């Protein structure tokens, strides 16, 4: 295994460990979004964007209007920006990549 692959594997495993620890934490909130919204966004982003859940990190969240939460995500080793929106019941409304700035 090359050094580059080992590094990528190590970083992916570390991110996965942090994500699992965060998802199991009783009080994780990102911005104004409840923990269930964050957890559901990571799972939905993994499915929709076809990446491993361990490569997704919740960056920050906002509550643009009552009952709707927006969670910013960093996806993959390049930390590509994505956004996930959930309703007041933490059901995912949508996940999309953001345009590069």
C-alpha positions, 0 to 999 in steps of 0.5 A, a space after each residue: 500500500 502506498 503512503 498516499 493510500 495509507 494517509 487517505 485510509 487513516 484520515 477516512 477512518 479518523 473521520 468515521 470515528 469522529 462521526 460515530 462519536 458525534 452521532 452517539 453524543 446526546 447533545 450534538 447540535 450544529 448551529 440551530 439544527 437538532 442532533 436528529 437533523 444532523 444525523 439524518 443529513 449525514 445519512 442522506 448525503 452519503 446516499 444521495 452523493 454516493 460517498 461513505 458516511 465517514 467522509 462527511 462532516 457537519 460544518 455548521 447549521 442555521 435556522 432560516 425560518 421556523 421549523 426548517 433547518 439547514 446544515 452545511 456539510 463538508 464532503 470527501 477528502 476535498 471537503 466539497 461544500 454541500 447543504 442539507 435541509 430538514 423539516 421540524 421533524 428532522 426529515 430530510 427535504 434535500 441534499 445538494 452540492 454548493 457551487 464552487 465559489 
